[in-house]
Amino acid sequence: MQADHDTRDHGGRIDRAMATFGGTRDDWIDLSTGINPVPYPLPDLPAPLWTALPDAAASQALIAAARQFWSVPEGASILPIPGASIAIAQVPRLAVPATVMIRTPSYNEHAAAFQAAGWSVTDTDAAKARVLVHPNNPDGHWFTDADANAPLTVIDESFCDVEPARSLISCTTRPGTIVLKSFGKFWGLAGLRLGFAIGDPDLIETLANRIGPWPVSGPALQIGTHALTNPSWADQTRRYLAAESPRLDKLVAQTGAQLIGGTTLFRLYDHPRAQDLHIHLAKHHIWTRVFPWSDTALRLGLPAPADWGRVATALESFA
């Protein structure tokens, strides 16, 4: 039976917010996703990239850039993929189904993918597989290399580029271990649909065969290479995010919220009236994230530079 992706809890989906609270897409400020509001600037692309199949040289250039940027060990393989989501869906099918340990709450696509492949989700350390969302979404919990201890270990580092020193990329030389990277969060290019699976060469080869040829478009290959060979942008962005996230904390705290987790890309608050604040902001066409597992949890990403005024005004008017 195919999973119903529309019923899973996710950020975004501004079309649904518009259906309830009105406005056009241009009216809305989406703070529900944790995507960097100041994305990597796109380079000029030669026209043939849009008309030719991606070539092997472009893919190898991206792999080399990724290996250097993330300090990937030589013993680990790197596979560029069309977004981390495709690996999340396919990795559970690389091993015989058994039990998988996943911290809760966490990014729900992992549990859904393992269950769709016949696995049972558990909280026991004896599980045959383990998923580490590192840092965890939505609470920002960080794991250690000692946690990467299952025969099949998936380490989702979609948000990890905010603090690269915490990366568990060194674990990719361990058999059965795969680290996932994404261009949709730190780089702010969710529409590019670019990600990476890095780790056990045997698993990466099997995953590559499942995905098939030309998984990543020519433009995505070139943009990814351009970005990964620009470490100064990444350093500047980390400083920017670290400076702006306390600014958001101060504004939200004035409504009665308490910071309980997150990263510099998204903040998780506890608020006794989280649902009311979510609706209040939605009426101002500002979309935030509430969760089915909590009546008091509220998650906000950072506004774009031009949107801070609107966000501050809406938060200050909450009563």
KEPA-949601 format. One record per residue: residue in three letters; x, y, z of N, C-alpha, C in turn. Coordinates in steps of 0.05 Angstrom, whole numbers, padded with zeros to 5 digits, always signed. Layout:
alaXYZXYZXYZ...
//
This chain:
met+00017-00024+00000+00000+00000+00000+00017+00025+00000gln+00012+00043-00018+00028+00067-00020+00021+00087+00002ala+00042+00099+00014+00038+00118+00036+00025+00144+00025asp+00009+00156+00041-00004+00181+00034+00013+00204+00045his+00030+00215+00027+00049+00235+00036+00034+00261+00045asp+00010+00266+00035-00004+00290+00041-00014+00290+00070thr-00016+00266+00083-00026+00265+00110-00004+00267+00131arg+00021+00267+00122+00044+00270+00141+00047+00299+00149asp+00058+00302+00173+00062+00329+00184+00087+00341+00173his+00085+00363+00159+00107+00377+00147+00103+00407+00149gly+00125+00422+00145+00123+00451+00142+00116+00457+00113gly+00116+00483+00108+00109+00492+00081+00079+00490+00075arg+00073+00482+00050+00045+00479+00042+00029+00505+00045ile+00041+00526+00034+00028+00552+00035+00002+00552+00021asp-00002+00535+00001-00028+00534-00013-00050+00528+00007arg-00045+00510+00026-00065+00503+00046-00070+00527+00065ala-00049+00541+00072-00052+00564+00089-00069+00585+00075met-00064+00589+00050-00079+00609+00034-00109+00601+00033ala-00114+00575+00031-00142+00567+00029-00158+00573+00055thr-00144+00574+00077-00157+00580+00103-00156+00609+00110phe-00133+00622+00106-00129+00649+00116-00127+00670+00094gly-00129+00662+00069-00130+00681+00047-00103+00691+00038gly-00103+00711+00021-00078+00722+00011-00068+00707-00013thr-00048+00719-00027-00034+00706-00049-00008+00696-00038arg+00006+00680-00054+00031+00669-00045+00051+00691-00038asp+00051+00712-00054+00069+00734-00049+00064+00748-00022asp+00039+00745-00012+00033+00758+00013+00045+00744+00037trp+00052+00719+00034+00059+00702+00057+00089+00702+00063ile+00095+00701+00089+00122+00696+00099+00122+00668+00111asp+00137+00650+00099+00137+00622+00108+00160+00618+00128leu+00154+00616+00153+00174+00610+00174+00171+00581+00184ser+00157+00564+00169+00151+00537+00179+00171+00516+00171thr+00191+00523+00154+00207+00502+00142+00236+00500+00153gly+00247+00522+00164+00275+00522+00172+00294+00525+00149ile+00285+00534+00126+00302+00539+00103+00316+00566+00106asn+00341+00567+00100+00356+00592+00102+00343+00614+00085pro+00335+00636+00098+00321+00657+00083+00339+00674+00065val+00366+00670+00068+00385+00684+00051+00400+00662+00035pro+00389+00652+00013+00400+00629-00001+00426+00635-00015tyr+00440+00614-00022+00465+00617-00037+00458+00630-00064pro+00473+00650-00072+00468+00664-00097+00474+00647-00121leu+00455+00644-00139+00458+00627-00162+00477+00638-00182pro+00496+00622-00192+00514+00632-00213+00501+00632-00240asp+00512+00646-00259+00502+00645-00286+00509+00618-00297leu+00489+00606-00311+00492+00579-00322+00492+00580-00353pro+00511+00565-00365+00511+00564-00394+00486+00550-00405ala+00475+00559-00427+00450+00549-00438+00451+00519-00443pro+00473+00507-00452+00473+00478-00457+00467+00461-00433leu+00470+00471-00409+00464+00455-00385+00434+00448-00385trp+00417+00464-00397+00389+00459-00397+00380+00440-00419thr+00397+00434-00438+00389+00418-00461+00404+00392-00464ala+00426+00388-00449+00442+00364-00451+00439+00347-00426leu+00443+00321-00430+00444+00303-00407+00469+00309-00390pro+00467+00307-00364+00490+00312-00347+00513+00293-00354asp+00537+00303-00354+00560+00285-00361+00575+00277-00336ala+00591+00256-00339+00605+00244-00316+00624+00263-00304ala+00637+00280-00321+00657+00299-00310+00644+00319-00291ala+00620+00328-00297+00606+00347-00279+00600+00333-00252ser+00591+00308-00254+00585+00293-00229+00610+00289-00213gln+00632+00282-00226+00657+00277-00211+00668+00303-00199ala+00664+00326-00212+00672+00352-00201+00656+00358-00176leu+00630+00352-00176+00614+00356-00152+00622+00337-00130ile+00628+00313-00136+00636+00293-00116+00663+00303-00103ala+00681+00312-00119+00707+00321-00109+00703+00346-00091ala+00685+00364-00099+00680+00387-00082+00667+00379-00056ala+00648+00360-00057+00635+00351-00032+00655+00337-00014arg+00673+00321-00025+00693+00307-00008+00710+00327+00007gln+00718+00348-00007+00735+00368+00006+00720+00385+00026phe+00696+00394+00018+00680+00412+00036+00673+00399+00062trp+00664+00374+00060+00655+00360+00084+00676+00342+00097ser+00701+00343+00086+00723+00326+00097+00715+00297+00097val+00704+00287+00075+00695+00260+00073+00719+00241+00072pro+00720+00220+00090+00743+00202+00089+00745+00188+00062glu+00770+00181+00055+00775+00168+00029+00760+00141+00027gly+00756+00128+00049+00743+00102+00048+00713+00103+00044ala+00701+00127+00043+00672+00130+00040+00666+00138+00011ser+00643+00128+00001+00634+00136-00026+00614+00158-00024ile+00612+00174-00045+00594+00197-00046+00576+00194-00070leu+00550+00197-00066+00530+00195-00088+00513+00220-00088pro+00516+00238-00108+00497+00260-00111+00469+00249-00118ile+00449+00260-00105+00421+00250-00108+00402+00274-00111pro+00378+00269-00122+00359+00291-00126+00344+00297-00100gly+00358+00307-00080+00347+00313-00054+00350+00290-00035ala+00353+00296-00009+00356+00275+00011+00332+00257+00013ser+00308+00267+00005+00284+00251+00008+00285+00224-00007ile+00297+00224-00030+00298+00199-00045+00314+00178-00031ala+00336+00186-00017+00352+00167-00002+00336+00158+00023ile+00322+00177+00036+00306+00169+00059+00286+00147+00051ala+00274+00149+00027+00255+00130+00018+00267+00103+00011gln+00292+00104+00001+00304+00080-00011+00322+00064+00009val+00335+00078+00027+00354+00065+00045+00342+00042+00061pro+00318+00044+00071+00307+00021+00086+00305-00005+00069arg+00305-00002+00043+00302-00025+00026+00329-00037+00018leu+00351-00027+00031+00377-00038+00026+00385-00060+00045ala+00367-00066+00064+00373-00087+00084+00347-00103+00089val+00350-00126+00101+00327-00143+00108+00312-00129+00130pro+00285-00126+00128+00270-00112+00149+00272-00125+00176ala+00274-00109+00196+00275-00119+00224+00264-00096+00241thr+00280-00087+00261+00272-00065+00278+00290-00041+00274val+00279-00017+00275+00295+00007+00272+00289+00026+00295met+00310+00037+00306+00307+00056+00329+00308+00085+00318ile+00288+00100+00324+00286+00128+00315+00277+00145+00339arg+00292+00166+00345+00285+00184+00367+00258+00198+00360thr+00241+00202+00380+00216+00217+00375+00215+00240+00395pro+00204+00263+00386+00195+00268+00358+00220+00272+00340ser+00216+00268+00314+00237+00272+00295+00224+00276+00268tyr+00241+00279+00247+00231+00282+00220+00216+00257+00212asn+00190+00259+00207+00173+00235+00205+00176+00218+00180glu+00190+00229+00160+00193+00213+00135+00210+00188+00140his+00229+00189+00159+00245+00166+00164+00229+00142+00174ala+00212+00147+00195+00196+00125+00205+00177+00115+00183ala+00165+00134+00168+00146+00126+00147+00160+00108+00126ala+00184+00116+00119+00199+00100+00099+00206+00072+00109phe+00215+00070+00133+00222+00044+00144+00197+00027+00147gln+00176+00038+00156+00151+00023+00159+00140+00014+00132ala+00143+00031+00112+00134+00023+00085+00150+00000+00074ala+00175-00002+00083+00192-00024+00074+00191-00049+00092gly+00172-00049+00111+00168-00072+00128+00182-00073+00154trp+00195-00051+00162+00208-00050+00188+00189-00042+00210ser+00197-00049+00235+00182-00040+00259+00199-00020+00273val+00186+00003+00280+00200+00024+00294+00199+00018+00324thr+00222+00021+00337+00224+00014+00365+00241+00035+00380asp+00242+00034+00406+00260+00051+00422+00282+00036+00436thr+00287+00011+00427+00307-00005+00440+00334-00003+00426asp+00355-00004+00442+00382-00002+00431+00390-00027+00415ala+00375-00048+00418+00382-00073+00404+00371-00074+00376ala+00361-00052+00365+00350-00051+00338+00371-00057+00317lys+00363-00068+00295+00381-00075+00273+00388-00050+00256ala+00372-00029+00259+00378-00004+00245+00373+00019+00264arg+00386+00042+00258+00382+00066+00274+00383+00090+00256val+00365+00110+00261+00365+00135+00247+00372+00157+00267leu+00393+00172+00260+00401+00196+00275+00396+00220+00258val+00376+00236+00265+00373+00262+00251+00390+00281+00267his+00411+00291+00255+00434+00303+00269+00441+00330+00257pro+00432+00353+00269+00416+00355+00293+00387+00347+00288asn+00374+00339+00310+00346+00329+00307+00327+00352+00300asn+00308+00346+00284+00287+00364+00277+00261+00353+00290pro+00249+00368+00309+00251+00397+00313+00267+00407+00337asp+00278+00389+00354+00288+00399+00380+00318+00406+00379gly+00332+00400+00357+00360+00407+00355+00379+00389+00370his+00370+00366+00379+00388+00348+00394+00411+00338+00377trp+00435+00338+00388+00458+00328+00374+00466+00301+00385phe+00474+00283+00367+00483+00256+00374+00514+00256+00375thr+00525+00233+00383+00554+00229+00382+00561+00205+00365asp+00586+00201+00359+00593+00178+00342+00587+00152+00356ala+00585+00152+00383+00578+00127+00397+00549+00119+00391asp+00533+00137+00383+00505+00131+00376+00502+00117+00349ala+00523+00119+00332+00522+00108+00305+00532+00079+00307asn+00515+00062+00320+00525+00035+00328+00508+00012+00318ala+00489+00017+00300+00472-00005+00290+00484-00016+00264pro+00476-00041+00257+00486-00053+00232+00479-00036+00208leu+00456-00023+00208+00449-00003+00188+00443+00024+00203thr+00460+00044+00198+00457+00069+00212+00454+00091+00191val+00432+00106+00193+00427+00129+00175+00430+00154+00192ile+00448+00172+00183+00453+00197+00197+00445+00220+00179asp+00422+00232+00185+00411+00253+00169+00422+00280+00178glu+00441+00291+00163+00454+00316+00170+00443+00339+00153ser+00417+00339+00147+00406+00360+00130+00410+00388+00142phe+00411+00390+00169+00414+00416+00182+00442+00420+00194cys+00460+00401+00190+00485+00401+00204+00505+00422+00195asp+00502+00433+00172+00522+00452+00162+00523+00478+00178val+00503+00482+00196+00505+00506+00214+00528+00502+00234glu+00535+00477+00241+00557+00472+00259+00573+00448+00249pro+00590+00453+00229+00604+00430+00216+00622+00415+00234ala+00632+00427+00256+00649+00413+00274+00635+00390+00288arg+00608+00391+00289+00593+00369+00301+00586+00346+00282ser+00593+00349+00257+00586+00328+00238+00597+00301+00245leu+00582+00280+00239+00591+00253+00243+00601+00240+00218ile+00612+00257+00200+00621+00247+00174+00643+00226+00177ser+00658+00228+00199+00680+00208+00204+00669+00180+00206cys+00643+00177+00213+00631+00151+00216+00625+00137+00189thr+00629+00151+00167+00621+00140+00141+00640+00118+00132thr+00662+00113+00146+00679+00090+00140+00669+00065+00153arg+00649+00067+00171+00638+00043+00184+00619+00028+00166pro+00622+00002+00165+00603-00014+00149+00574-00009+00157gly+00556-00006+00137+00528-00002+00142+00520+00026+00150thr+00538+00045+00146+00532+00073+00155+00529+00091+00130ile+00508+00108+00130+00504+00127+00109+00497+00154+00122val+00511+00175+00113+00505+00203+00121+00491+00216+00098leu+00469+00230+00104+00454+00245+00084+00459+00275+00087lys+00463+00288+00065+00467+00317+00064+00446+00329+00045ser+00439+00354+00051+00418+00367+00035+00426+00396+00028phe+00418+00405+00004+00422+00433-00003+00397+00450+00002gly+00377+00438+00014+00352+00452+00018+00350+00468+00043lys+00368+00465+00062+00366+00478+00088+00387+00501+00090phe+00411+00493+00097+00432+00513+00101+00437+00530+00076trp+00436+00517+00053+00441+00532+00028+00417+00546+00018gly+00393+00540+00029+00369+00554+00022+00358+00548-00005leu+00367+00526-00017+00359+00519-00045+00343+00494-00046ala+00320+00494-00032+00303+00470-00031+00293+00463-00059gly+00288+00482-00075+00277+00477-00102+00298+00464-00121leu+00323+00465-00113+00344+00453-00130+00343+00423-00130arg+00331+00412-00108+00330+00383-00104+00357+00370-00108leu+00376+00378-00091+00402+00366-00091+00409+00357-00063gly+00419+00332-00062+00428+00321-00037+00451+00302-00042phe+00461+00289-00020+00483+00270-00022+00478+00247-00003ala+00486+00223-00012+00488+00200+00006+00517+00193+00007ile+00528+00191+00031+00557+00188+00035+00561+00165+00055gly+00578+00145+00048+00583+00124+00067+00593+00098+00055asp+00583+00076+00067+00591+00049+00060+00590+00045+00030pro+00613+00040+00016+00613+00037-00013+00593+00017-00024asp+00590-00006-00010+00571-00026-00020+00542-00016-00019leu+00535-00002+00003+00508+00009+00004+00504+00031-00016ile+00524+00048-00019+00522+00070-00038+00519+00060-00067glu+00534+00039-00073+00532+00027-00100+00504+00016-00105thr+00493+00002-00085+00466-00009-00088+00446+00013-00090leu+00449+00034-00075+00431+00057-00076+00432+00070-00104ala+00457+00073-00114+00460+00085-00141+00446+00068-00162asn+00448+00042-00160+00435+00025-00180+00404+00027-00178arg+00394+00031-00154+00365+00033-00150+00355+00060-00162ile+00371+00081-00158+00362+00107-00168+00364+00109-00198gly+00385+00097-00210+00388+00098-00239+00406+00120-00248pro+00410+00122-00275+00429+00141-00286+00418+00170-00286trp+00436+00189-00287+00429+00217-00288+00410+00226-00266pro+00416+00219-00241+00397+00226-00220+00396+00256-00214val+00418+00271-00220+00419+00299-00214+00422+00315-00240ser+00407+00336-00242+00407+00352-00267+00434+00367-00270gly+00440+00373-00295+00464+00388-00301+00466+00415-00286pro+00444+00431-00286+00445+00456-00271+00451+00451-00241ala+00438+00430-00229+00443+00425-00201+00472+00416-00196leu+00483+00401-00214+00511+00393-00211+00529+00417-00210gln+00525+00436-00228+00542+00459-00230+00538+00478-00206ile+00513+00483-00199+00507+00500-00176+00519+00488-00150gly+00516+00462-00147+00527+00449-00123+00557+00452-00122thr+00570+00448-00144+00600+00450-00145+00608+00478-00139his+00594+00498-00150+00600+00526-00146+00598+00532-00116ala+00576+00523-00103+00572+00529-00075+00592+00515-00057leu+00598+00490-00062+00616+00475-00045+00645+00484-00047thr+00651+00499-00068+00679+00509-00071+00679+00539-00063asn+00659+00547-00047+00658+00575-00037+00655+00574-00007pro+00675+00565+00008+00673+00562+00037+00669+00589+00051ser+00678+00611+00039+00675+00637+00052+00646+00644+00055trp+00629+00637+00035+00600+00642+00037+00589+00626+00060ala+00597+00601+00063+00587+00584+00085+00595+00596+00112asp+00620+00605+00115+00629+00617+00140+00613+00642+00146gln+00609+00659+00127+00594+00683+00130+00565+00677+00138thr+00554+00657+00126+00526+00650+00131+00523+00639+00160arg+00542+00624+00169+00540+00614+00197+00541+00637+00217arg+00557+00656+00211+00558+00680+00229+00532+00695+00228tyr+00521+00698+00204+00495+00712+00201+00473+00698+00217leu+00471+00672+00213+00450+00657+00227+00453+00658+00257ala+00478+00656+00266+00483+00657+00295+00475+00684+00307ala+00478+00705+00292+00471+00732+00302+00441+00737+00301glu+00427+00725+00281+00399+00731+00277+00380+00714+00294ser+00388+00689+00301+00370+00672+00316+00364+00683+00344pro+00382+00695+00359+00375+00707+00384+00355+00730+00381arg+00357+00744+00358+00338+00766+00353+00310+00755+00351leu+00306+00732+00338+00280+00720+00337+00271+00711+00365asp+00289+00699+00380+00283+00690+00408+00271+00713+00424lys+00284+00736+00422+00275+00759+00438+00247+00768+00431leu+00241+00768+00405+00214+00776+00396+00193+00756+00405val+00199+00730+00402+00179+00710+00409+00175+00708+00439ala+00197+00712+00454+00195+00711+00483+00175+00732+00494gln+00172+00754+00480+00153+00775+00489+00124+00766+00488thr+00119+00744+00474+00091+00733+00473+00086+00713+00495gly+00107+00707+00511+00104+00687+00533+00116+00660+00526ala+00132+00659+00505+00144+00633+00497+00171+00629+00511gln+00179+00604+00513+00205+00596+00523+00220+00580+00503leu+00244+00587+00497+00261+00571+00478+00268+00544+00491ile+00262+00522+00476+00268+00496+00487+00286+00479+00468gly+00293+00490+00445+00310+00475+00427+00312+00488+00400gly+00325+00473+00382+00328+00482+00355+00357+00486+00346thr+00361+00499+00324+00387+00506+00313+00386+00535+00305thr+00407+00545+00293+00406+00573+00284+00389+00577+00259leu+00379+00555+00247+00361+00557+00225+00332+00555+00233phe+00326+00542+00255+00299+00541+00266+00300+00540+00296arg+00279+00551+00308+00277+00552+00337+00252+00539+00347leu+00254+00523+00368+00231+00509+00379+00224+00522+00406tyr+00199+00530+00408+00190+00544+00432+00168+00528+00446asp+00166+00532+00472+00143+00522+00487+00126+00546+00494his+00100+00545+00487+00082+00567+00491+00056+00557+00500pro+00045+00567+00523+00019+00557+00533-00004+00561+00513arg+00000+00580+00495-00021+00585+00475-00009+00583+00447ala+00006+00562+00442+00020+00558+00417+00000+00558+00393gln-00022+00544+00396-00042+00543+00374-00053+00571+00368asp-00059+00586+00390-00070+00613+00386-00049+00631+00372leu-00024+00629+00380-00003+00646+00367+00000+00638+00338his+00000+00612+00333+00002+00602+00305-00021+00615+00288ile-00045+00614+00298-00068+00625+00283-00066+00655+00280his-00058+00668+00302-00054+00698+00301-00034+00706+00279leu-00012+00692+00278+00008+00698+00258-00002+00691+00230ala-00017+00670+00227-00028+00662+00201-00047+00684+00191lys-00062+00696+00209-00080+00718+00201-00064+00742+00190his-00039+00743+00198-00021+00764+00187-00005+00753+00164his-00013+00729+00154+00000+00716+00132+00029+00709+00138ile+00034+00700+00162+00060+00689+00171+00055+00661+00180trp+00068+00642+00166+00063+00614+00171+00084+00602+00189thr+00075+00589+00211+00093+00576+00230+00087+00547+00232arg+00100+00533+00249+00097+00504+00251+00087+00495+00278val+00064+00482+00279+00054+00469+00303+00055+00439+00298phe+00051+00423+00319+00056+00395+00317+00032+00379+00328pro+00026+00356+00316+00004+00340+00326+00010+00326+00353trp+00036+00325+00360+00043+00311+00385+00046+00330+00409ser+00040+00356+00405+00042+00375+00427+00023+00398+00423asp+00011+00407+00445-00007+00431+00444+00009+00456+00450thr+00034+00453+00458+00049+00477+00467+00074+00482+00450ala+00082+00464+00432+00106+00467+00416+00100+00484+00392leu+00118+00503+00386+00116+00520+00363+00144+00524+00351arg+00147+00520+00325+00173+00523+00313+00172+00545+00292leu+00193+00562+00293+00195+00584+00273+00223+00583+00261gly+00224+00588+00235+00249+00593+00222+00255+00623+00222leu+00278+00630+00211+00286+00659+00211+00272+00673+00188pro+00263+00698+00192+00253+00714+00170+00275+00723+00151ala+00268+00729+00126+00286+00742+00108+00291+00770+00118pro+00314+00782+00111+00320+00809+00121+00297+00829+00117ala+00283+00828+00095+00262+00848+00089+00237+00842+00105asp+00235+00819+00118+00210+00810+00131+00210+00814+00161trp+00232+00823+00173+00233+00825+00202+00213+00844+00213gly+00208+00867+00199+00189+00886+00209+00161+00875+00211arg+00152+00861+00190+00125+00849+00191+00123+00829+00213val+00143+00812+00217+00143+00792+00237+00142+00804+00265ala+00158+00825+00269+00159+00838+00295+00132+00851+00302thr+00120+00864+00282+00094+00877+00286+00073+00857+00293ala+00072+00834+00279+00052+00813+00285+00056+00801+00312leu+00080+00796+00320+00086+00784+00346+00078+00804+00369glu+00085+00829+00365+00079+00849+00385+00049+00854+00389ser+00033+00847+00369+00004+00852+00371-00011+00828+00383phe+00004+00806+00389-00009+00783+00401-00018+00788+00430ala-00042+00782+00435-00052+00787+00462-00070+00764+00471
//
